Amino acid sequence: MSTTTTTTTTAASTFSMGAGTFEIDLAALHGAHRAKLAERMQVDAWAVLAGGVQATRDATDHEPLFRQESFFHYLFGVREAGFMGAVHLKTGRSLLFAPRLPEAYAVWMGTIHPPSHFASRYSVDGAHYVDELAAVLKAESPAGSAPPTVYVLHGVNTDSGNTTTPATFEGIEDFPVNRSTGGDGLHHHLVECRLIKTPAEVELMRYVNSVSSRAHVDVMKWAPTAVTAPGGLKEYQLEARFMHFCYHHGGARFMSYTCICGVGDHGAVLHYGHAGAPNDGACTPGQMALLDMGCEYHGYASDITCSYPMGGVFSADQRLIYDAVLASVKAVEEAIRPGVMWPDLHILCETVLVERLQAGGLIKSDTPARELVDLGVAALFMPHGMGHLLGIDTHDVGGYPAHMDNPEDLVPRATRPGLRSLRCGRRLLANMVLTVEPGIYFIEAILRPVVGTSAADVTGSDAHPLAQYLETDRVRALLDSRFGGIRIEDNVVVTETGCENLTDVPREVDDIEAVCAGRQTWAFRNRLPAHNAAD
């Protein structure tokens, strides 16, 4: 079979959504990732990856908006479905393989481009059709030599438990194939590459955080007035305002995850906003709102949570709980630096939360906070992990890898409540990007069995063993009031000496109240690109 002509390009190719949005040098971003993988593996072989395919909704012809498979996006940045790609694991030479499209595509979807178009668009060394992949790889080897070894992606995502589907192609049986899930496999090496962000990745994530931060502040300024307007306000309208801002001002077409807009006791549902609870509750003035929303741009995520009362003025109890969470955020971010174990920071987070709840009269003070953490008292109020890796995926890869270059840099997943939900057990390294997201929640399913419905439920032999450590009347009153929850979530990049907080929103109670009331214009640290109307 004859093959298309390989096209090499040196022209810079970029991606942006237009004036005022962030412009990405695709060769600098994804070319650096391919070079990083080749430098790490240094084997005379080819990595072959399959991009995502266009799905349809069940048995219909409706096509949900396509989003690229994350590993493929990391190496190539291709926006279209149905592609494959290859990277030489010693030289970094890169090839793309485009699908052959039917003539009808030009009528319904637009121009059918030849492979050379994609070589130029994505700054790779050559491009061909998918059905030419085997012939091209054979031709890349010296004449008369055996077909090169092919590495395919095969490994388990430790957050989902799902296994990647290794690439396959017509003629793959002619090649020696490495499908290893171990330390010599492609999956292990790509996970380790994605773990440490390049300067270009950090700059891109700084932009997407800037957009999401501005969107959060826009909602913060708008909601206190909207909630008192005739007809009131629904949670989904908070979501809609955020999404509109991100797309209109930031060019961010995708959200990183389903927006969580929980008001009142909905704020105690950790992943509220799903199809069965679609942010459809009413926003009642005075109730706490927990707004966990973040957009993505060119596949890179932000993940930010703001919590404040509808109406913009904190009650005494709301301020107490909020300040406890904020104290924990500050303690963790102050302690972040290379060499620190992430699980140790989760324990620090829990300890600060318990200390502040002791001071606030919700947890009894006669037992040291650290001891209460080990007993699981903190997990009654914060059952999730303190934070996770962030990147092309919201819960980015690498938190609990099956194989470590240095096993001492990983703490095995814990079994006790709270800590067992932590999504990363690693020692911190410079240029990791993570979330810091402590919270305190009054979750019916967790706290009601402990505090009961009356004082009689916490005495005698049937009392929950942890009830003795709580000021049960106080906790029960907040649970009965449908308090909900408070979470504060920042996105940070680990630096050589500490961390940089990429998130830029009001965090102190006085600042939030001032922004909500229109008394203060929040001064953002980072400017958006020129001509952006949001700046």
Residue, then its C-alpha position, 0 to 999 in steps of 0.5 A: m500500500s502506498t502511503t501519504t508523504t510525511t510532512t515536516t513543519t517548523a512553522a509555529s502553530t498556536f491555539s487560542m479562542g480569539a482576542g483576549t484569550f490565552e494563546i498556546d504555542l502547541a509545539a512548545l507545550h506538547g513538543a516538550h511533553r514528547a521530548k520529556l517522555a523520550e528523555r525518560m524512556q530512551v528506548d529504540a521503539w515507538a509509543v503508539l496511542a489512540g485518541g478518543v473516538q466520537a461517542t453517540r448518545d445511547a442508540t441515537d445519532h446525537e453526538p455529545l461535544f467531543r473531548q480528547e482522551s487525556f494521555f493523547h491530549y498531553l502528547f499531541g493536543v489534537r482536538e479532533a476525534g479518531f486520530m492515532g499518534a506515535v512518538h519515538l521513545k529515543t528521539g522524540r520524533s512524532l507522527l499523527f495518523a488521521p482518519r479517512l473521512p467520508e465525502a459526506y463529512a464535507v457537507w455536514m462538518g466542513t472541510i476534509h483536510p489532508p494529513s499535511h494540514f494536521a502536521s502543520r496544525y499540531s507541529v508534529d514531524g509527519a502525518h498520515y492516515v490511520d490505515e497507513l500506521a503499520a506501513v509507516l512505522k516499518a518504513e521508519s526503520p532501516a531497510g532490511s531491519a525487523p519491525p520496531t517494538v511498539y509500546v501501548l498504553h496499559g494501566v489502571n487509573t487509581d482514582s476510578g479503578n478503570t483500565t486504559t484500553p491499549a491502542t490497536f491498529e491494522g497490522i499490529e501483529d507484525f510488531p513486538v508489542n510492550r503492553s506492560t502495566g509495570g515500571d517498564g510500561l508506557h503508562h507508568h512513564l507517562v503518568e510520571c511525566r504528567l505529574i510534574k508540570t512544565p513552565a508552559e503548563v503552569e502558565l496555562m493553568r494560571y490562566v484557567n485559574s484566572v478565568s475561573s477566579r473572575a467567574h467566581v467573583d462575578v457570581m459573588k457580586w451578583a448573587p446577593t442582589a439576585v437572591t432578593a429579587p422577585g421570583g428569587l434565585k435557583e442554584y442552577q442560575l448560579e451555575a449558569r452565570f459562572m459558565h457564561f462568564c467562563y465561555h464569554h470572557g475566557g473562551a472556556r467551552f468546557m467545565s472541568y467537572t459538573c458544577i456543584c452549587g449547593v445551598g443550605d443542606h445541599g452544601a453537605v452533599l459532596h458531589y451535589g449537582h449530578a443528574g438526580a440533583p441538578n442544582d435545582g434547589a432554591c437559594t434562600p437568603g441567609q443560607m450558606a452556599l457552597l459553590d465548587m466550579g471550575c472551567e478548563y481551557h485546552g484540556y487543563a482544569s481548574d477546581i475552585t470552591c467558594s462558600y458564603p451566605m446567600g445575602g452576603v452577610f455571615s452569621a456567628d455560626q457561619r463565621l465560626i465554621y468558615d474561619a475554621v476551614l480557612a485556618s486549615v487552608k492557611a496552615v496547609e498552604e504554609a506547610i507545602r514545600p518539596g519533600v513533604m508527604w501529602p498525607d501528612l498535610h491531610i493530617l495537619c488539615e484535620t488537626v487544625l479543623v479539630e482545634r478550631l471546632q474545640a475552640g468554637g464549642l462543637i468538639k470537647s476540649d479534654t482530649p488533644a486534637r491530634e488524638l481525636v484525629d486518629l480516633g476519626v472525629a475529624a472525619l465526622f466533619m470532613p469525610h473526603g481527602m484534603g486535596h488532589l493532583l490537578g492537570i489535564d484531569t480534575h483528579d489528575v493521574g499519579g496519586y497512588p501509582a502502582h510503581m514508584d522510582n523510589p518507593e519511599d516517596l509514597v505512603p500506601r492508601a490509608t484505611r481510616p475514614g477521611l484519610r482513606s479518601l485522600r487521592c494522593g499519597r506522594r512526597l511533594l516535588a516542585n511543579m506538582v499542581l494540587t488542590v487544597e480543599p478542607g471543608i466542614y459539613f453537617i452531613e445527615a448520614i454521618l452525624r445523625p447516628v452520632v448525635g441522634t435526635s435528642a440528648a437521650d440518644v447520646t447517653g447509655s450503652d447504645a450511644h455512638p462511641l464518638a459522641q462522647y467527644l462532641e458537644t452534641d447539642r451544638v452539633r445537633a442544632l446545626l444539623d437540624s438547621r440544615f446548615g449544609g457545608i463550607r469548603i474552601e478550595d485553592n489550586v496551588v503549584v509547588t515551588e522550590t521553597g513553598c507554593e504559589n496559589l493560582t486561585d485569586v478570590p476573596r477568602e477573608v470574611d470581611d473581604i467576601e462581605a465587602v465584595c457581596a455588598g459592592r463596597q469593594t472591587w476585588a483586585f486580581r493579582n494576574r491580568l488576563p490577555a490584552h483585549n479581554a473585556a473581563d479586565 
